[in-house]
Structures are given as C-alpha cells and as structure tokens.
Amino acid sequence: MLKADLHIHTTYSMDCDMSLPQIINRCLETGINCIAIADHDTIEGALKMQSLAPFPVIVAEEILTPHGEIMGMFLKENIPSGLSAEETIARIKAQDALVCIPHPFDVFRHSVLDSNIAETLLGQIDIVEVFNSRNPLLRCSAKAQIFALKYGITKSAGSDAHTPYEIGNAYVEMPEFNGKDDFLNALEKGKISGHRSNPLVHLGSAWARLKKQL
C-alpha cells in the first residue's frame, strides 16, 4: 500500500523555498512513499523530483485561471497561467493527463475555482481534493466531500505543504498503481487521513514569497 500526499510544493513555486532533498528526507521520516508535486505554473521541480526520489512522483501543476486554480496531474509539459478554465482543461486533456480541482470551497483563498464554473465543467473533472490540510474550516472540506459524492467524482487529499513539517498532514492510503488510468482506479479505493495544519504555516509561504521578490 502507498501512503500518498498528493499536493506538495517545492522551491520552484513562488511562495515556497523547500528544496527537493528536504522533501525527500521528510517523506522518508513520515512514511510518505508517493507524492504529487504541484508547483504553481511549472512542472520543472516535479520532473527533477522524479529523477531523485526513491518513491513514485506524480508530475502535477497548479494552474491559475481567471476563475481560480486547476491542477493537472500526470503532465508532460507546462501549461501557462491566465488561460480560461475551459482552455486550461483542454490543454491538460491534450496531454492525456487528469484534471483535479484543488482546495474547492476554501473561503479564505482568492485562488479557489469558482463553484459555478466547476459545475459547468463537471464532465471533464477527474478528481476533487476533498481534504487539504491548509484549509482551516472543516465545513469547506465537508462541502467538497458532498460535491464529489453528488457528481461521482474521485476524491483526493494532500497537505499542500510549503514547509517540511506540513508534509504528510494529509494523505491517501491507496494501492500501488501503474500509470494514469491505474492511478485513478487505485485512488477510488483509497482511504483519506490527516489533520489540518496550523494556520501559521501561511506565514512561511508569505516569507518565502517576499524573499523571492526581494
């Protein structure tokens, strides 16, 4: 069985300075043995992590659209930010990759995909992140669960880690998989576990962003 944290950032994100070796070491400490690297608007860190990590690494990307963020999983090429939600999804599908909606219904994030837009895209959404450790309100996670169940969409979870000690705060215990389609089947059989991160972790992201701007 895998213990998969399916939403982690690296120093390749503008608001994170966590190195790839730091992530690997922390995963080994916590028993996480599968990760999705989902940096903002780049897959460079995820591709490099694939060649370094002693466990499976899914190449993902959080892509900012005018209506909020969409995550592509099993990507082969970068997808630029600023495209419409429809065009972003079309580019994900063109790579034979999966469409995931990260941290839906989180009322504290400006980057949440608009729920009305999400409903118009239902037939193209493969995964909904129903538990994100950086989401401080349980009722937002509950809404994501209801949304996924209502429309029969596969559920996922991730720590959204931007600092080492967040890694593993949310994870899915799931069977091993081979490729994108097998991953989706394995994820459907998974069990989500974890807890919310201390809200102060957002200060770490703000500090990393400021350092990079300076």
C-alpha positions in Angstrom: 0.0 0.0 0.0 1.0 3.6 -0.7 0.8 6.5 1.7 0.4 9.3 -0.8 0.5 13.0 -0.2 -1.0 14.3 -3.4 -0.3 18.1 -3.1 3.2 19.3 -2.3 5.1 22.4 -3.4 8.8 23.0 -3.9 11.2 25.9 -4.2 10.0 26.1 -7.9 6.8 27.7 -6.6 7.0 31.5 -6.0 5.8 31.1 -2.4 7.9 28.1 -1.3 11.6 27.7 -0.6 11.5 23.9 0.3 14.3 22.1 -1.5 13.8 18.7 -3.2 16.2 16.9 -0.8 14.3 18.4 2.1 11.1 17.0 0.8 12.6 13.5 0.2 14.0 13.4 3.7 10.8 14.5 5.3 8.8 11.9 3.3 11.1 9.2 4.5 10.7 10.4 8.1 6.9 10.3 7.9 6.4 7.2 5.8 5.1 9.1 2.8 6.0 6.9 -0.2 4.2 8.6 -3.0 3.8 12.3 -3.8 2.3 14.7 -6.3 4.5 17.8 -6.8 2.1 20.5 -7.8 4.0 23.8 -8.1 2.4 27.0 -9.3 2.6 27.3 -13.0 5.6 25.0 -13.6 6.4 21.3 -13.7 10.2 21.8 -13.6 10.6 20.8 -9.9 8.3 17.8 -10.4 10.3 16.5 -13.3 13.6 16.9 -11.3 12.0 15.2 -8.3 11.1 12.1 -10.4 14.8 11.5 -11.0 15.8 12.0 -7.4 13.1 10.4 -5.2 13.2 6.7 -4.2 9.4 6.6 -4.5 6.7 7.4 -7.1 6.4 11.1 -8.0 3.4 12.4 -10.0 4.1 15.4 -12.1 1.4 18.0 -11.4 0.9 21.7 -11.7 -1.4 24.2 -10.1 -2.5 26.5 -13.0 -4.1 29.8 -12.2 -7.0 30.8 -14.5 -9.2 33.9 -14.3 -11.7 31.9 -12.4 -9.3 30.1 -10.0 -6.8 27.3 -9.9 -7.0 24.0 -11.7 -4.5 21.2 -11.1 -3.2 19.0 -13.9 -1.8 15.6 -12.9 0.5 13.3 -15.0 1.6 16.3 -17.1 4.4 16.2 -19.6 4.6 19.9 -20.4 4.0 23.2 -18.6 0.6 24.9 -19.0 0.7 28.7 -18.7 -1.4 30.6 -16.3 -4.0 33.1 -17.4 -5.9 30.9 -19.8 -9.6 30.3 -19.4 -10.7 27.3 -17.3 -12.0 25.6 -20.4 -8.8 26.1 -22.3 -6.7 25.0 -19.3 -8.6 21.8 -19.1 -8.4 21.3 -22.8 -4.6 21.5 -22.6 -4.5 19.1 -19.7 -6.6 16.6 -21.6 -4.4 17.1 -24.7 -1.6 15.7 -22.6 -3.7 12.7 -21.7 -3.5 13.9 -18.1 -6.0 14.2 -15.2 -8.0 17.3 -14.1 -8.1 17.9 -10.4 -9.8 20.7 -8.5 -7.6 21.7 -5.6 -8.9 23.1 -2.3 -12.5 23.8 -3.5 -14.8 25.9 -1.4 -12.0 27.4 0.7 -13.4 30.7 1.6 -10.0 32.2 2.6 -8.3 31.7 -0.8 -8.7 34.0 -3.8 -7.4 31.2 -6.0 -10.3 28.8 -5.4 -12.0 27.8 -8.7 -15.5 29.4 -8.9 -18.1 26.8 -7.9 -20.4 27.9 -10.7 -17.6 27.4 -13.2 -16.8 24.0 -11.7 -20.4 22.8 -12.2 -20.2 23.7 -15.9 -17.1 21.6 -16.3 -18.4 18.5 -14.5 -17.9 16.1 -17.3 -14.2 17.0 -17.6 -13.2 16.9 -13.9 -11.5 13.7 -12.9 -10.6 14.4 -9.2 -11.7 16.7 -6.4 -9.4 17.4 -3.5 -11.8 16.9 -0.6 -9.2 17.4 2.1 -6.5 20.0 2.0 -4.5 20.5 5.3 -4.2 24.2 4.7 -8.0 24.6 4.6 -8.8 25.9 8.2 -12.6 25.2 8.1 -14.0 21.7 8.3 -17.2 22.8 6.7 -15.3 23.7 3.5 -13.9 20.2 3.4 -17.4 18.8 4.0 -18.8 20.8 1.0 -16.0 19.3 -1.1 -17.0 15.8 0.0 -20.6 16.5 -0.8 -19.7 17.9 -4.2 -17.6 14.8 -5.1 -20.2 12.4 -3.9 -23.1 14.2 -5.6 -21.3 14.0 -9.0 -19.5 10.8 -8.6 -16.0 12.3 -8.8 -12.9 10.6 -7.4 -11.7 12.1 -4.1 -8.2 13.1 -3.2 -6.2 14.7 -0.4 -2.9 16.5 0.1 -1.1 18.6 2.7 -0.5 21.5 0.2 2.9 21.6 2.0 5.1 24.6 1.5 7.3 23.7 4.5 8.8 20.4 5.5 6.7 19.8 8.6 3.5 20.0 6.7 4.3 17.0 4.6 2.0 14.1 5.4 -0.6 16.2 7.2 -3.0 14.8 4.7 -2.6 11.6 2.7 -4.4 8.8 0.9 -3.7 5.2 1.8 -4.1 3.5 -1.6 -2.9 0.5 -3.7 0.1 0.8 -5.9 -0.6 1.9 -9.4 1.0 1.9 -12.9 0.2 5.0 -14.9 -2.6 7.5 -15.0 -5.6 5.2 -15.5 -4.4 2.7 -12.9 -3.8 5.7 -10.5 -7.4 6.8 -10.8 -8.7 3.2 -10.0 -6.3 3.0 -7.1 -7.4 6.4 -5.7 -11.0 5.3 -5.8 -10.1 2.6 -3.4 -8.1 4.9 -1.1 -8.7 6.0 2.4 -8.1 9.6 3.3 -6.4 10.5 6.6 -4.8 13.5 8.2 -5.3 16.7 10.1 -5.4 20.5 9.5 -2.1 22.4 9.5 -1.6 25.2 12.0 -2.7 28.4 10.2 0.6 30.0 11.0 2.1 27.9 8.1 0.8 30.6 5.8 3.4 33.0 7.3 6.1 30.7 5.9 4.6 31.0 2.4 4.4 34.8 2.7 8.0 35.0 3.9 9.2 32.8 1.0 7.3 34.9 -1.5 8.8 38.1 0.0 12.3 36.7 -0.1 12.0 35.8 -3.8 10.5 39.2 -4.7 13.5 40.9 -3.0 
